[in-house]
Amino acid sequence: MSSTPSRRFFLERCSALLLPAALVRGRDADLDPAFEPPYLKLHRTGELRRRGDALFEIMRSCRLCPRECQLDRRAGERGFCGASAQLRIAQAVPHFGEERPLVGRGGSGAVFFSHCSLRCVFCINWEISQRGDGHDRDVKDLVRMMLKLQERGCHNINIVTPTHYSAHVVRALDLAAEDGLRLPLVYNTCGWERLEILEMLDGVVDIYLPDFKYWDGAMASRYSSTADTYPELTKKALLEMHRQVGVARPAADGLMYRGLMIRHLVMPNRVGGTREVVGWIARHLPKDTYVNIMSQYRPMHLAFDYPNIARRLTRDEYEEAVRWAREAGLTNLDVQGWRSW
């Protein structure tokens, strides 16, 4: 999972209570009035509904993620991710812990889905992603959540770990568009995606927010449940995401409406292969591609069983990662962690 709801929910709720009421309830999101998400066009032509139906059909022999379990989730079977066709959602809240152009003043409208296909041993949200904590919902519930987040003033709908529920998301988006949803859709993913599924999301997603966790397939296999194809497939996925939405650049109001925003979590002992990751991005994508060099790694879940990742990141390791990204020529870095940065 890419975002961190479990330890932040209390703080976010308290923050919401401290904001002016107009920012959190009783009014629509404050967006550029000229903005129209492209999924509205797909909705008007009926294409959005058709894609949602096609994604649901794929669940009969599920190939939504690179695991390609080929189990019949429609019949109640559970894939490697832990999910059947029953939608399960942990939380839907205005989230203030995302990148600044996504948060704005009203927050990012985050919908945290239960279960995950990657199953990282260090996952900060393992109770949601691997134990499956959450509540059973249906597509209409998801529609209501999306519309409520818009009403509360969120600037986007941020679907967190959505791959195994992409069919539900597209169907819900179609119904929500009919009822007035007009927020950008943020696809907040681990980055390990099948091209065939991404192609079905062309014109549906406004902002791709993928991780690029590992350069080395052996590291991905060790720390993310045998996902040895992670580097190969993630590189292909990033190129496809860029083809669809281009470079992410904030608008005049400071908000992000479209584009690719890559996250790279710097890990101890160079486990993620940061130098190679940022070098690949600089060679294969525009130099002003938005890259968030993330400093917040801390050992969680099973990480203490793996000596190389059983400690927090050091300042020197983070400074090294930032230096590598700058030396590679990347010019649009989100640098975080220590105040001196």
C-alpha positions as CSV (number, residue, x, y, z in Angstrom):
1,M,0.0,0.0,0.0
2,S,1.2,3.5,-0.8
3,S,-0.5,5.7,1.7
4,T,-0.5,5.5,5.5
5,P,-4.0,5.7,7.0
6,S,-3.8,3.6,10.1
7,R,-1.5,5.9,12.2
8,R,-2.8,9.1,10.6
9,F,-6.6,8.7,10.8
10,F,-6.8,10.2,14.3
11,L,-4.6,13.2,13.4
12,E,-6.5,13.8,10.1
13,R,-9.9,13.7,11.9
14,C,-8.6,16.2,14.5
15,S,-7.2,18.4,11.7
16,A,-10.6,18.3,10.0
17,L,-12.2,19.6,13.2
18,L,-9.8,22.5,13.2
19,L,-10.4,23.6,9.6
20,P,-13.2,26.1,8.7
21,A,-16.4,24.2,8.3
22,A,-16.7,25.3,4.7
23,L,-13.6,23.4,3.9
24,V,-14.8,20.0,5.2
25,R,-18.6,19.9,4.8
26,G,-21.5,21.4,3.1
27,R,-19.9,22.6,-0.2
28,D,-18.4,21.1,-3.3
29,A,-14.7,20.9,-4.0
30,D,-13.0,24.1,-4.9
31,L,-11.7,23.3,-8.4
32,D,-10.8,25.2,-11.6
33,P,-14.3,25.7,-13.2
34,A,-12.8,24.9,-16.6
35,F,-11.7,21.5,-15.6
36,E,-13.6,18.4,-16.8
37,P,-12.2,15.0,-16.1
38,P,-12.0,12.9,-19.3
39,Y,-14.1,10.1,-17.7
40,L,-17.1,12.3,-18.1
41,K,-16.8,11.9,-21.9
42,L,-16.5,8.1,-21.5
43,H,-19.6,8.2,-19.3
44,R,-21.7,10.2,-21.8
45,T,-20.8,7.7,-24.6
46,G,-21.5,4.6,-22.5
47,E,-17.8,3.5,-22.8
48,L,-17.2,3.8,-19.1
49,R,-19.9,1.3,-18.3
50,R,-18.7,-1.0,-21.0
51,R,-15.2,-1.0,-19.6
52,G,-16.5,-1.6,-16.1
53,D,-18.4,-4.6,-17.3
54,A,-15.3,-5.9,-19.2
55,L,-13.2,-5.7,-16.0
56,F,-15.8,-7.6,-14.1
57,E,-15.7,-10.3,-16.7
58,I,-11.9,-10.6,-16.2
59,M,-12.6,-11.5,-12.6
60,R,-14.2,-14.8,-13.7
61,S,-10.6,-16.0,-14.3
62,C,-8.9,-13.2,-12.6
63,R,-6.0,-11.5,-14.4
64,L,-6.4,-8.0,-13.0
65,C,-2.9,-8.0,-11.5
66,P,0.4,-9.5,-12.5
67,R,-0.3,-12.5,-10.2
68,E,-2.8,-13.7,-12.8
69,C,-4.3,-16.2,-10.3
70,Q,-7.1,-17.1,-12.8
71,L,-9.5,-17.9,-10.0
72,D,-13.2,-17.2,-10.3
73,R,-13.6,-14.2,-7.9
74,R,-17.1,-13.8,-9.2
75,A,-17.9,-17.2,-7.7
76,G,-16.4,-16.2,-4.4
77,E,-12.9,-17.5,-4.8
78,R,-10.2,-15.4,-3.3
79,G,-7.1,-14.5,-5.3
80,F,-3.5,-14.1,-3.9
81,C,-4.5,-10.6,-2.9
82,G,-7.1,-12.0,-0.5
83,A,-10.1,-10.5,-2.3
84,S,-13.1,-12.1,-3.9
85,A,-15.6,-10.0,-5.9
86,Q,-16.9,-8.7,-2.7
87,L,-15.8,-5.1,-2.4
88,R,-14.1,-4.3,0.9
89,I,-13.1,-0.8,2.0
90,A,-11.2,0.2,5.1
91,Q,-11.9,3.9,5.2
92,A,-12.9,6.8,3.0
93,V,-11.7,10.2,4.4
94,P,-10.2,13.6,3.4
95,H,-6.5,12.7,3.6
96,F,-3.9,15.4,4.4
97,G,-0.8,13.2,4.3
98,E,-0.4,13.0,0.5
99,E,1.7,15.2,-1.8
100,R,0.9,18.9,-1.5
101,P,-0.6,19.4,-5.0
102,L,-3.1,16.6,-4.2
103,V,-4.0,17.8,-0.7
104,G,-4.6,21.6,-1.3
105,R,-6.9,23.0,1.4
106,G,-9.6,20.5,1.3
107,G,-7.6,17.3,1.3
108,S,-7.3,14.3,-1.0
109,G,-10.4,12.2,-1.0
110,A,-8.8,8.9,-0.1
111,V,-10.6,5.6,-0.4
112,F,-8.5,2.9,1.2
113,F,-9.3,-0.6,-0.2
114,S,-8.6,-3.7,1.8
115,H,-6.3,-6.4,0.5
116,C,-3.3,-6.1,-1.8
117,S,-1.6,-8.2,-4.5
118,L,2.0,-7.2,-3.6
119,R,2.0,-8.1,0.2
120,C,5.3,-6.4,1.2
121,V,6.8,-7.8,4.4
122,F,7.4,-4.2,5.6
123,C,3.9,-2.8,4.9
124,I,2.9,-0.1,7.2
125,N,-0.8,-0.9,6.6
126,W,-0.6,-4.7,6.8
127,E,-3.8,-4.9,8.9
128,I,-5.6,-3.5,5.9
129,S,-3.6,-4.9,3.0
130,Q,-2.9,-8.4,4.3
131,R,-5.2,-9.1,7.2
132,G,-8.1,-7.6,5.2
133,D,-9.4,-5.2,7.9
134,G,-12.3,-3.2,6.6
135,H,-16.0,-3.4,5.8
136,D,-17.9,-5.2,3.1
137,R,-19.4,-2.6,0.7
138,D,-21.1,-2.6,-2.7
139,V,-20.6,-0.4,-5.7
140,K,-23.4,2.0,-4.7
141,D,-21.7,2.5,-1.3
142,L,-18.5,3.5,-3.2
143,V,-20.5,5.9,-5.3
144,R,-21.9,7.6,-2.1
145,M,-18.4,7.8,-0.7
146,M,-17.1,9.5,-3.8
147,L,-19.9,12.0,-3.8
148,K,-19.5,12.7,-0.1
149,L,-15.8,13.3,-0.4
150,Q,-16.6,15.8,-3.2
151,E,-19.2,17.5,-1.0
152,R,-16.7,17.8,1.8
153,G,-14.4,19.8,-0.4
154,C,-11.8,17.2,-1.3
155,H,-9.9,18.0,-4.5
156,N,-9.7,14.5,-6.0
157,I,-10.8,10.9,-5.5
158,N,-7.7,9.1,-4.5
159,I,-8.2,5.3,-4.8
160,V,-5.5,3.6,-2.7
161,T,-4.4,0.1,-3.7
162,P,-7.1,-0.2,-6.4
163,T,-5.9,-2.8,-8.8
164,H,-7.9,-5.8,-7.5
165,Y,-11.0,-3.7,-7.3
166,S,-10.5,-1.8,-10.6
167,A,-13.8,-3.2,-12.0
168,H,-15.7,-1.8,-9.0
169,V,-14.0,1.5,-9.3
170,V,-14.9,2.0,-13.0
171,R,-18.5,1.0,-12.4
172,A,-18.8,3.3,-9.4
173,L,-17.2,6.1,-11.4
174,D,-19.8,5.7,-14.1
175,L,-22.7,5.9,-11.6
176,A,-21.1,8.8,-9.7
177,A,-20.6,10.8,-12.9
178,E,-24.3,10.5,-13.5
179,D,-24.9,12.1,-10.1
180,G,-22.5,15.0,-10.6
181,L,-19.0,13.7,-9.7
182,R,-16.3,15.9,-11.4
183,L,-13.2,15.4,-9.4
184,P,-9.9,14.1,-10.9
185,L,-9.3,10.4,-10.3
186,V,-6.0,9.5,-8.6
187,Y,-4.8,5.9,-9.2
188,N,-2.6,5.3,-6.2
189,T,-0.8,2.0,-6.9
190,C,2.2,0.0,-6.0
191,G,3.3,0.4,-9.7
192,W,3.1,-3.4,-10.4
193,E,0.4,-3.4,-13.1
194,R,-0.5,-5.3,-16.2
195,L,-0.4,-3.2,-19.4
196,E,-3.7,-4.8,-20.6
197,I,-5.5,-3.4,-17.5
198,L,-3.8,0.0,-17.7
199,E,-4.9,0.3,-21.3
200,M,-8.5,-0.2,-20.2
201,L,-8.0,2.8,-17.8
202,D,-6.9,5.2,-20.5
203,G,-9.2,8.2,-20.3
204,V,-10.5,7.0,-16.9
205,V,-7.6,8.0,-14.7
206,D,-6.5,11.7,-14.4
207,I,-3.5,11.3,-12.1
208,Y,-1.3,8.2,-11.8
209,L,0.4,7.9,-8.4
210,P,2.6,4.8,-8.7
211,D,5.4,3.5,-6.5
212,F,8.7,2.4,-8.1
213,K,9.9,0.3,-5.2
214,Y,12.7,-1.9,-6.5
215,W,15.3,-2.0,-9.2
216,D,16.3,-5.6,-8.5
217,G,13.8,-8.5,-9.0
218,A,15.6,-10.5,-6.3
219,M,14.8,-7.7,-3.8
220,A,11.2,-7.6,-5.0
221,S,10.9,-11.3,-4.6
222,R,12.4,-11.3,-1.2
223,Y,10.4,-8.4,0.3
224,S,7.2,-8.5,-1.7
225,S,6.1,-12.1,-1.8
226,T,8.0,-13.5,-4.8
227,A,7.1,-10.5,-7.1
228,D,10.3,-11.0,-9.1
229,T,8.8,-9.4,-12.2
230,Y,8.2,-6.1,-10.3
231,P,11.0,-4.0,-11.9
232,E,10.3,-5.2,-15.4
233,L,6.5,-4.7,-15.3
234,T,6.7,-1.5,-13.3
235,K,9.0,0.1,-15.9
236,K,6.5,-0.8,-18.7
237,A,3.6,0.5,-16.5
238,L,5.3,3.8,-15.9
239,L,5.8,4.3,-19.6
240,E,2.2,3.5,-20.3
241,M,1.0,5.8,-17.5
242,H,3.1,8.7,-18.9
243,R,1.7,8.0,-22.4
244,Q,-1.8,8.4,-21.1
245,V,-1.5,11.4,-18.8
246,G,1.9,13.1,-19.4
247,V,4.0,15.1,-17.0
248,A,2.3,16.2,-13.8
249,R,2.4,20.0,-13.4
250,P,0.3,21.9,-10.8
251,A,-2.2,24.4,-12.2
252,A,-2.3,28.0,-11.3
253,D,-4.3,27.2,-8.2
254,G,-1.5,24.9,-7.0
255,L,-3.6,21.7,-7.5
256,M,-2.8,18.7,-9.6
257,Y,-5.4,17.8,-12.2
258,R,-3.5,15.5,-14.5
259,G,-0.2,13.7,-14.9
260,L,2.2,11.0,-13.6
261,M,3.6,11.4,-10.0
262,I,6.1,8.7,-9.1
263,R,7.0,7.7,-5.6
264,H,10.2,6.0,-4.6
265,L,10.6,4.9,-1.0
266,V,14.3,5.0,0.0
267,M,15.1,1.9,2.0
268,P,18.0,1.0,4.3
269,N,21.1,-0.6,2.8
270,R,20.2,0.5,-0.7
271,V,17.6,-2.3,-0.9
272,G,15.4,-0.4,-3.4
273,G,18.2,0.3,-5.8
274,T,17.6,4.1,-5.7
275,R,20.5,5.1,-7.9
276,E,19.3,2.8,-10.7
277,V,15.6,3.7,-10.3
278,V,16.2,7.5,-10.6
279,G,18.7,7.0,-13.4
280,W,16.1,4.9,-15.4
281,I,13.4,7.6,-14.8
282,A,15.8,10.3,-16.1
283,R,16.7,8.3,-19.2
284,H,13.2,7.1,-20.2
285,L,10.9,9.9,-19.0
286,P,11.1,13.7,-19.2
287,K,13.6,15.2,-16.8
288,D,10.7,17.2,-15.2
289,T,8.7,14.1,-14.3
290,Y,7.4,14.5,-10.8
291,V,9.3,12.2,-8.4
292,N,8.7,12.0,-4.7
293,I,11.9,10.8,-2.9
294,M,10.3,9.4,0.2
295,S,12.1,9.3,3.5
296,Q,9.5,7.8,5.8
297,Y,10.6,4.1,5.8
298,R,10.3,2.4,9.1
299,P,10.3,-1.3,9.9
300,M,6.8,-2.6,10.3
301,H,4.9,-5.9,10.2
302,L,7.5,-8.6,9.4
303,A,10.4,-6.3,8.6
304,F,12.3,-7.2,11.8
305,D,12.8,-10.7,10.4
306,Y,14.9,-9.3,7.6
307,P,18.2,-7.8,8.8
308,N,18.8,-5.4,5.9
309,I,15.4,-3.6,6.4
310,A,15.1,-4.0,10.2
311,R,16.0,-0.4,11.0
312,R,15.0,3.1,10.0
313,L,16.6,5.1,7.2
314,T,19.6,7.2,8.1
315,R,20.0,10.8,7.1
316,D,23.1,10.0,5.1
317,E,21.1,7.4,3.1
318,Y,18.4,9.8,2.3
319,E,20.9,12.6,1.3
320,E,22.6,10.1,-0.9
321,A,19.3,9.3,-2.7
322,V,18.5,12.9,-3.3
323,R,22.0,13.6,-4.6
324,W,21.7,10.7,-7.0
325,A,18.3,12.0,-8.3
326,R,19.8,15.4,-8.9
327,E,22.9,14.0,-10.6
328,A,20.7,12.0,-12.9
329,G,19.2,15.3,-14.1
330,L,15.7,15.1,-12.5
331,T,14.4,18.6,-12.0
332,N,11.0,18.1,-10.3
333,L,11.8,16.4,-7.1
334,D,9.6,16.3,-4.0
335,V,12.2,16.1,-1.3
336,Q,11.1,15.4,2.3
337,G,12.2,14.2,5.6
338,W,14.5,16.7,7.4
339,R,13.9,20.4,7.9
340,S,17.3,21.3,6.3
341,W,15.9,20.1,3.0
